């Protein structure tokens, strides 16, 4: 009886390995035509991580790049609303074609909710399966950049994304408050423990209301590039279009942010040649 159970367990283990291999193969096929993957990450929600991710993606399209946006925030997906996406993805033969808005291809968990205000109450394995399914099914086509709106925090959801996606680097978002900077520092430490690159720190919501400076201080403390600040503006109330596409002041902010990110990506690309 014991031998029979051992054989059953061995067969189950082999089947699991085959499934995992097939998953990795399909994910590799889906992501194989993406040149660079950039995560936008924060240690807590409410710091404007999604706003930064959406506007960065839209800015890159404006510069002539092919760009996708993956909303990997499983609990509270809302990148599509910030960008003003109203269409659903096309699903055909088990493959998902993302809708586009202003040239940005978008995939979000929100597309698969019956009611947008329902709570998604999932444990770690369910989050892992959902993210894997997204990555397997989506046909991104040829992309210069995939911007990933990360789940906040340092638990199952961001860990799964970091392990499954081979990210080229992360932009970490904080606000001027000391508590937000502390949480951002935790997220940076998590990225470093997983041996992934931190491309720099950006301070969101800068200005008279919340002040300024915590982002630069955090970057200096951790010897990271400071990518600049994004001011708190009433224009972000518009949910039909990313402000970076219509406001010169916002475009300048994201030009500075992107210049810093590009410099880091170019530096990392040169590093193997110098070894």
C-alpha positions as CSV (number, residue, x, y, z in Angstrom):
1,X,0.0,0.0,0.0
2,X,2.8,2.3,0.9
3,X,4.6,1.5,-2.4
4,X,1.4,2.2,-4.3
5,X,1.0,5.6,-2.6
6,X,4.6,6.5,-3.3
7,X,4.1,5.7,-7.0
8,X,0.9,7.8,-7.1
9,X,2.8,10.7,-5.5
10,X,5.6,10.3,-8.0
11,X,3.1,10.4,-10.9
12,X,1.4,13.5,-9.4
13,X,4.8,15.2,-9.0
14,X,5.7,14.4,-12.6
15,X,2.4,15.8,-13.8
16,X,2.9,18.9,-11.8
17,X,6.4,19.4,-13.3
18,X,5.0,19.0,-16.8
19,X,2.3,21.6,-16.1
20,X,4.8,24.0,-14.8
21,X,7.1,23.4,-17.8
22,X,4.2,24.0,-20.2
23,X,3.3,27.2,-18.3
24,X,6.8,28.5,-18.6
25,X,6.9,27.6,-22.3
26,X,3.6,29.4,-23.0
27,X,4.7,32.5,-20.9
28,X,8.0,32.6,-22.8
29,X,6.1,32.5,-26.1
30,X,3.7,35.3,-25.0
31,X,6.6,37.5,-23.7
32,X,9.2,36.6,-26.3
33,X,8.5,39.6,-28.5
34,X,8.8,42.2,-25.7
35,X,12.2,43.9,-25.5
36,X,12.0,45.6,-22.1
37,X,9.8,45.1,-19.0
38,X,9.6,47.9,-16.4
39,X,7.7,47.5,-13.1
40,X,6.2,50.5,-11.4
41,X,6.1,49.6,-7.7
42,X,5.4,51.0,-4.2
43,X,5.4,49.8,-0.7
44,X,1.8,50.8,-0.1
45,X,-1.3,51.7,-2.0
46,X,-2.6,55.3,-2.5
47,X,0.7,56.9,-3.6
48,X,-0.3,57.2,-7.2
49,X,1.6,54.1,-8.5
50,X,-1.0,53.4,-11.2
51,X,-1.1,57.1,-12.3
52,X,2.7,57.0,-12.8
53,X,2.5,53.6,-14.7
54,X,-0.2,54.8,-17.0
55,X,1.3,58.2,-17.8
56,X,4.8,56.6,-18.3
57,X,3.2,54.1,-20.8
58,X,1.4,56.9,-22.6
59,X,4.5,59.1,-22.7
60,X,6.5,56.2,-24.3
61,X,3.9,55.8,-27.0
62,X,4.1,59.5,-27.7
63,X,7.9,59.0,-28.2
64,X,7.1,56.5,-30.9
65,X,7.5,53.2,-29.0
66,X,5.2,50.2,-29.1
67,X,4.0,49.8,-25.5
68,X,1.8,47.5,-23.4
69,X,0.5,48.1,-19.9
70,X,-0.1,45.1,-17.6
71,X,-2.3,45.9,-14.6
72,X,-1.0,43.3,-12.2
73,X,-2.7,44.8,-9.1
74,X,-5.0,41.9,-8.6
75,X,-6.8,43.3,-5.6
76,X,-7.6,46.8,-6.9
77,X,-7.2,46.9,-10.7
78,X,-7.9,50.3,-12.1
79,X,-5.2,51.2,-14.6
80,X,-7.8,50.9,-17.4
81,X,-9.9,53.7,-15.8
82,X,-6.9,56.0,-15.4
83,X,-6.2,55.5,-19.1
84,X,-9.8,55.8,-20.1
85,X,-10.2,52.3,-21.6
86,X,-13.8,51.2,-22.3
87,X,-13.3,48.2,-24.6
88,X,-12.9,44.6,-23.4
89,X,-10.1,42.3,-24.7
90,X,-10.9,40.0,-27.6
91,X,-10.6,36.4,-26.6
92,X,-10.3,33.9,-29.4
93,X,-8.8,30.3,-29.5
94,X,-7.6,30.7,-25.9
95,X,-5.6,33.8,-26.7
96,X,-6.3,37.3,-25.5
97,X,-5.8,40.4,-27.6
98,X,-5.6,43.5,-25.5
99,X,-7.7,46.6,-26.2
100,X,-5.8,49.8,-27.0
101,X,-6.2,53.4,-25.8
102,X,-4.0,56.2,-27.2
103,X,-1.7,53.5,-28.6
104,X,-1.2,51.7,-25.2
105,X,-2.2,48.0,-25.2
106,X,-3.9,47.2,-21.8
107,X,-4.6,44.0,-19.9
108,X,-6.3,44.2,-16.4
109,X,-7.9,41.9,-14.0
110,X,-10.8,44.4,-14.0
111,X,-11.8,43.1,-17.5
112,X,-12.9,39.8,-15.9
113,X,-14.9,41.1,-13.0
114,X,-18.7,41.0,-13.3
115,X,-19.0,44.1,-11.0
116,X,-16.1,46.6,-10.8
117,X,-16.8,47.2,-7.1
118,X,-16.7,43.6,-6.0
119,X,-13.9,42.6,-3.7
120,X,-11.4,40.1,-5.0
121,X,-10.6,37.9,-2.0
122,X,-7.9,35.4,-3.0
123,X,-5.2,33.5,-1.3
124,X,-1.7,33.3,-2.6
125,X,-2.1,30.3,-4.9
126,X,-5.1,31.9,-6.6
127,X,-3.2,35.1,-7.2
128,X,-0.3,33.1,-8.6
129,X,-2.6,31.2,-11.0
130,X,-4.3,34.4,-12.2
131,X,-1.1,36.2,-13.0
132,X,0.2,33.1,-14.8
133,X,-3.0,32.9,-16.8
134,X,-2.7,36.5,-17.8
135,X,0.9,36.0,-19.0
136,X,0.1,32.7,-20.9
137,X,-3.0,34.0,-22.7
138,X,-2.1,37.5,-23.7
139,X,-0.9,38.1,-27.2
140,X,1.1,41.4,-26.8
141,X,2.6,41.2,-30.3
142,X,5.9,43.2,-30.8
143,X,6.5,45.6,-27.9
144,X,9.4,47.9,-27.1
145,X,8.2,48.2,-23.5
146,X,5.8,46.4,-21.2
147,X,5.0,48.7,-18.2
148,X,3.8,46.6,-15.3
149,X,1.6,48.3,-12.7
150,X,2.7,46.2,-9.7
151,X,0.6,45.1,-6.7
152,X,1.7,47.2,-3.7
153,X,3.3,45.8,-0.6
154,X,5.8,42.9,-0.1
155,X,3.6,39.8,0.1
156,X,2.4,37.1,-2.3
157,X,1.1,39.2,-5.2
158,X,4.3,41.3,-6.0
159,X,6.5,38.3,-5.2
160,X,4.7,36.2,-7.8
161,X,5.0,38.9,-10.4
162,X,8.7,39.3,-9.7
163,X,9.3,35.6,-9.9
164,X,7.3,34.9,-13.0
165,X,8.3,38.0,-15.0
166,X,12.0,38.6,-15.8
167,X,11.8,42.3,-15.1
168,X,14.5,44.6,-16.5
169,X,14.0,47.0,-13.5
170,X,11.7,48.8,-11.2
171,X,10.6,52.4,-10.8
172,X,9.7,52.9,-7.1
173,X,7.0,55.5,-6.3
174,X,6.7,57.4,-3.0
175,X,4.9,60.6,-1.9
176,X,6.5,63.4,0.2
177,X,5.3,61.9,3.5
178,X,7.9,60.2,5.7
179,X,5.6,57.1,6.2
180,X,5.3,56.6,2.4
181,X,9.1,56.9,2.0
182,X,9.5,54.3,4.8
183,X,7.2,51.8,2.9
184,X,9.0,52.6,-0.4
185,X,12.3,51.7,1.3
186,X,10.8,48.3,2.3
187,X,9.8,47.7,-1.4
188,X,13.3,48.6,-2.5
189,X,14.8,46.2,-0.1
190,X,12.5,43.4,-1.4
191,X,13.6,44.1,-5.0
192,X,17.2,44.0,-4.0
193,X,16.8,40.7,-2.1
194,X,15.4,39.2,-5.3
195,X,18.5,40.5,-7.2
196,X,16.4,42.7,-9.6
197,X,17.4,46.2,-10.6
198,X,16.0,49.4,-9.1
199,X,16.0,52.0,-11.8
200,X,15.2,54.9,-9.5
201,X,12.8,56.7,-7.2
202,X,10.1,59.1,-8.3
203,X,8.2,61.4,-5.9
204,X,4.5,61.7,-6.7
205,X,2.0,64.3,-5.3
206,X,4.7,66.9,-4.8
207,X,3.7,70.5,-4.1
208,X,2.1,72.8,-1.6
209,X,-0.4,70.3,-0.2
210,X,2.0,67.5,0.8
211,X,5.4,69.2,0.5
212,X,8.4,67.8,-1.3
213,X,11.8,66.1,-0.7
214,X,11.2,62.6,0.7
215,X,11.8,61.0,-2.7
216,X,15.1,62.7,-3.2
217,X,16.2,61.9,0.4
218,X,15.3,58.3,0.0
219,X,17.2,58.0,-3.3
220,X,20.3,59.6,-1.7
221,X,20.1,57.4,1.3
222,X,20.0,54.2,-0.8
223,X,22.4,55.4,-3.5
224,X,19.7,55.3,-6.2
225,X,18.9,57.6,-9.1
226,X,16.3,60.2,-8.3
227,X,14.0,60.3,-11.3
228,X,12.2,63.5,-10.4
229,X,8.9,64.6,-9.0
230,X,5.3,64.6,-10.3
231,X,3.2,67.5,-9.0
232,X,-0.3,67.1,-7.6
233,X,-2.6,68.7,-10.2
234,X,-6.4,68.9,-10.6
235,X,-5.9,67.7,-14.2
236,X,-5.6,64.1,-12.9
237,X,-9.4,64.1,-12.2
238,X,-9.9,63.6,-16.0
239,X,-10.4,59.9,-16.5
240,X,-10.8,60.0,-20.2
241,X,-7.1,60.5,-21.1
242,X,-3.7,60.5,-19.5
243,X,-2.6,64.1,-18.7
244,X,0.8,63.5,-20.1
245,X,-0.7,63.5,-23.6
246,X,-2.2,66.9,-23.3
247,X,-0.3,69.0,-20.7
248,X,3.1,70.3,-21.4
249,X,4.0,70.6,-17.7
250,X,3.2,66.9,-17.1
251,X,5.0,65.9,-20.3
252,X,8.1,67.6,-19.0
253,X,7.9,65.7,-15.7
254,X,7.7,62.4,-17.5
255,X,10.5,63.4,-19.9
256,X,12.7,63.8,-16.9
257,X,11.5,60.5,-15.4
258,X,12.1,58.7,-18.6
259,X,15.5,60.2,-19.2
260,X,16.6,58.8,-15.8
261,X,15.1,55.4,-16.5
262,X,16.6,55.2,-20.0
263,X,20.1,56.1,-18.6
264,X,19.8,53.3,-16.1
265,X,18.7,50.8,-18.7
266,X,21.5,51.7,-21.0
267,X,24.0,51.4,-18.2
268,X,22.7,48.0,-17.3
269,X,22.9,46.9,-20.9
270,X,26.5,47.9,-21.1
271,X,27.5,46.2,-17.8
272,X,28.1,42.6,-19.3
273,X,30.4,44.0,-21.9
274,X,32.6,45.5,-19.2
275,X,33.0,42.3,-17.2
